[in-house]
Amino acid sequence: MSVWPTLIELIGQSGLYQYVEFTAEYAPFDLHDLDNLGRALELSGLAGMMKIEQTQYAHQAMRAVGSGFQSILFADIRTREDAVSAVNAVRAECPDAPGARGRGLAGVGMRRDVGVLREGGKQAYVDALNDVVIAIMVEKKCCVDNLEEILSVPGIDMVQFGPSDFAMSIGKPAQYDAPEVLAAERKTIELALKKGLHPRVELHDPKLAAQYMRMGVKHFCLGWDVRILSEWWADKGTDLKGLLAQPETATKHAAPGKATNSIY
């Protein structure tokens, strides 16, 4: 969720990840931030995915691709028409081009992805838009009910189940382990694989990956910067506060006349 490009560089330096997702659906950002994130991705040898909200499909999708993101994750898909809108927001308006995937509404752009002006409107530009990975969120009851039809839309590459939204959409907020939620997740994964699409799973703990791998899942999102920071501060702060609460520890290391229980 952070727009600080250095975080992308740090992820790239680990050499362990293929791409970084910017969850723009939840984060504050401006268009300059997208360009800077795109530069960091390129510098770090990483691809980028941007998650966008339903009311901004066309605008944010093209600004993300133009800034240097290679994948778009569309939130809140409810109907086949939503899925078609998502695909068309990314693909080139060049229906007769070789390899065309979807009707496409994207015209010629003058952004980072084409060197501002060098490749705009050329076949390479059309090919690049057709190569963008389109992922959709399956997170509403109506989406799961119509999943066969939705996943049949040409141009979709990846599918991700959202247990939080789905649980809320069936009147069971935060009941992620409810039988209906687990059944919907399995249905999503199995149907995606059946149609030759790639299911993707968000994980809080890598140990949870094994159960999904047995189902055929190969794509995972691991962690969010805000959760990593929140849990680190809570865990380390609790540990340190516990030490400071021990009288023998506090008095042994305290300077005369100084507070003995401060945390910064």
C-alpha positions in Angstrom: 0.0 0.0 0.0 3.0 2.3 0.4 4.0 4.4 -2.6 7.7 4.6 -1.4 9.7 3.2 -4.3 12.5 2.1 -2.1 10.3 -0.7 -0.7 10.1 -2.2 -4.2 13.9 -2.0 -4.5 14.3 -3.9 -1.2 11.9 -6.6 -2.4 13.9 -6.8 -5.6 17.2 -7.1 -3.7 16.0 -10.2 -2.0 15.9 -12.0 -5.3 12.9 -14.1 -4.2 9.9 -12.5 -5.8 8.6 -12.1 -9.3 6.3 -9.1 -8.9 4.9 -6.6 -6.5 1.2 -5.8 -6.1 0.3 -2.2 -5.4 -3.2 -2.4 -3.7 -4.4 1.0 -5.1 -7.9 0.1 -4.1 -7.1 0.9 -0.5 -4.1 3.3 -0.8 -3.7 7.1 -1.3 -1.7 7.8 -4.4 -1.3 10.2 -7.4 -0.3 9.7 -10.9 3.3 10.7 -10.2 3.5 7.9 -7.6 2.5 5.4 -10.3 5.3 6.6 -12.6 7.8 6.4 -9.7 6.7 2.9 -8.8 7.0 1.9 -12.4 10.6 3.1 -12.5 11.4 1.2 -9.3 9.9 -2.0 -10.8 12.0 -1.6 -13.9 15.2 -0.8 -11.9 14.6 -3.8 -9.6 13.9 -6.3 -12.4 10.4 -6.9 -11.1 7.0 -6.9 -12.7 4.1 -5.0 -11.2 0.4 -5.7 -10.5 -2.1 -3.0 -9.5 -5.4 -3.7 -7.8 -8.1 -1.2 -8.8 -11.6 -0.6 -7.7 -14.7 -1.1 -9.8 -15.6 2.5 -10.5 -12.1 3.2 -11.9 -11.6 0.2 -14.2 -10.8 2.1 -17.5 -9.0 5.1 -16.0 -6.8 3.4 -13.5 -6.0 0.3 -15.6 -4.5 2.4 -18.5 -2.7 4.7 -16.1 -1.2 1.7 -14.4 -0.1 0.0 -17.7 1.2 3.3 -18.9 3.3 3.7 -15.8 4.9 0.3 -16.2 2.7 -2.2 -14.5 2.3 -5.6 -16.4 -0.8 -6.9 -14.6 -4.1 -5.5 -13.4 -6.2 -7.0 -10.6 -9.9 -6.0 -10.9 -11.8 -5.9 -7.7 -15.6 -6.4 -7.1 -16.4 -8.5 -10.2 -20.1 -9.3 -10.0 -21.3 -10.2 -13.5 -20.1 -11.3 -16.9 -20.5 -7.7 -18.0 -18.1 -6.6 -15.3 -15.5 -9.1 -16.5 -15.9 -7.9 -20.1 -15.5 -4.3 -19.0 -12.3 -5.3 -17.1 -10.8 -7.0 -20.2 -11.8 -4.2 -22.5 -10.2 -1.6 -20.2 -6.8 -3.1 -20.9 -6.7 -4.6 -24.4 -6.0 -2.5 -27.5 -8.8 -1.3 -29.7 -7.4 -3.3 -32.5 -9.8 -6.3 -32.8 -8.2 -7.7 -36.0 -4.7 -7.7 -34.7 -2.9 -11.1 -34.4 -3.4 -12.5 -30.9 -6.2 -10.1 -30.0 -7.8 -11.0 -26.7 -11.1 -9.2 -26.2 -12.6 -6.3 -28.0 -10.5 -3.7 -26.2 -11.0 0.0 -25.7 -7.4 1.2 -25.1 -6.2 3.7 -27.7 -2.7 5.1 -28.4 -1.0 6.3 -25.3 2.1 8.5 -24.7 3.2 7.2 -21.3 6.2 5.4 -19.8 5.4 2.0 -21.3 6.0 3.3 -24.8 8.9 5.6 -24.0 6.4 8.5 -24.0 6.2 8.7 -27.8 8.6 6.2 -29.5 6.3 3.1 -29.6 2.9 4.5 -29.2 0.4 3.1 -31.7 2.8 0.5 -33.2 2.3 -3.2 -33.3 4.6 -3.6 -30.3 2.2 -1.5 -28.3 -0.8 -3.6 -29.3 1.1 -6.7 -28.5 2.1 -5.4 -25.1 -1.5 -4.6 -24.2 -2.5 -8.1 -25.2 0.2 -9.5 -23.0 -0.9 -7.7 -19.8 -2.0 -10.2 -17.2 -5.7 -9.6 -16.3 -6.7 -11.0 -12.9 -10.1 -10.7 -11.4 -11.4 -11.0 -7.8 -14.1 -13.5 -7.1 -15.4 -12.1 -3.9 -19.2 -11.6 -4.2 -21.9 -14.2 -3.9 -23.4 -13.2 -7.3 -20.0 -13.7 -8.8 -19.7 -17.2 -7.4 -23.2 -18.0 -8.5 -22.4 -17.0 -12.1 -18.7 -18.1 -12.0 -18.9 -20.5 -15.0 -20.2 -17.7 -17.3 -17.8 -15.1 -15.9 -14.7 -17.3 -16.2 -15.6 -18.0 -19.8 -14.9 -14.3 -20.8 -12.0 -14.3 -23.2 -8.9 -12.5 -22.0 -8.9 -13.4 -18.3 -5.7 -14.9 -17.1 -5.8 -15.2 -13.3 -8.5 -15.6 -10.7 -8.3 -14.8 -7.0 -10.9 -15.7 -4.3 -11.6 -13.0 -1.7 -12.9 -14.7 1.5 -13.5 -11.4 3.4 -15.8 -9.9 0.9 -17.5 -13.1 0.1 -18.2 -13.8 3.8 -19.7 -10.4 4.2 -21.8 -10.8 1.0 -23.5 -13.9 2.4 -24.2 -12.2 5.7 -21.4 -13.8 7.7 -18.8 -11.1 8.1 -15.4 -12.3 9.3 -16.5 -16.0 9.3 -13.7 -17.0 6.9 -13.9 -20.7 7.9 -17.7 -21.0 7.4 -18.5 -24.0 5.2 -20.1 -21.7 2.5 -16.9 -19.7 2.3 -14.6 -22.7 2.0 -16.8 -24.3 -0.6 -16.8 -21.1 -2.7 -13.0 -20.9 -2.5 -12.7 -24.5 -3.7 -15.2 -23.9 -6.4 -13.2 -20.9 -7.6 -9.9 -22.7 -7.7 -11.2 -25.9 -9.3 -13.2 -24.1 -12.0 -10.3 -21.8 -12.8 -8.0 -24.7 -13.3 -10.6 -26.5 -15.4 -10.8 -23.5 -17.7 -7.0 -23.2 -18.0 -6.8 -20.1 -15.8 -4.3 -19.5 -13.0 -5.8 -19.4 -9.5 -3.9 -17.0 -7.1 -4.1 -17.1 -3.3 -3.1 -14.5 -0.7 -1.3 -15.9 2.3 -0.4 -14.5 5.7 1.8 -17.5 6.5 3.8 -19.5 3.9 3.0 -22.7 5.9 -0.6 -22.4 4.5 0.6 -22.8 0.9 0.9 -26.6 1.0 -2.9 -27.2 1.1 -3.4 -25.0 -1.9 -0.5 -26.5 -3.8 -2.1 -29.9 -3.5 -5.1 -28.3 -5.2 -2.9 -27.2 -8.1 -2.3 -23.5 -7.1 1.1 -22.2 -8.1 0.7 -18.4 -7.6 0.8 -16.7 -4.2 0.7 -13.3 -2.7 2.7 -13.2 0.5 2.1 -10.4 3.0 1.2 -6.7 3.0 3.5 -3.9 4.1 1.0 -2.5 6.5 0.4 -5.9 8.2 4.1 -6.6 8.4 4.8 -3.3 10.1 1.7 -3.5 12.4 2.6 -7.0 13.6 6.3 -6.1 14.0 5.5 -3.1 16.1 3.0 -5.0 18.2 5.2 -8.0 18.8 8.5 -6.1 19.5 6.8 -3.5 21.5 5.1 -6.1 23.7 8.4 -7.9 24.2 10.2 -4.7 25.2 7.4 -3.5 27.4 7.5 -6.8 29.2 11.2 -6.4 29.9 10.8 -2.9 31.1 8.0 -4.1 33.4 10.5 -6.3 35.3 11.8 -4.3 38.3 15.2 -5.9 38.3 15.7 -5.1 34.6 14.5 -1.5 34.8 16.5 -0.5 37.9 19.7 -2.3 36.7 20.0 -0.3 33.5 18.4 3.0 34.4 20.5 6.1 34.6 20.1 8.2 37.8 17.0 10.4 37.7 15.9 9.1 34.3 12.6 7.4 33.3 12.9 3.6 33.4 10.1 2.5 31.1 10.1 4.6 27.9 9.7 3.1 24.4 10.4 4.9 21.2 
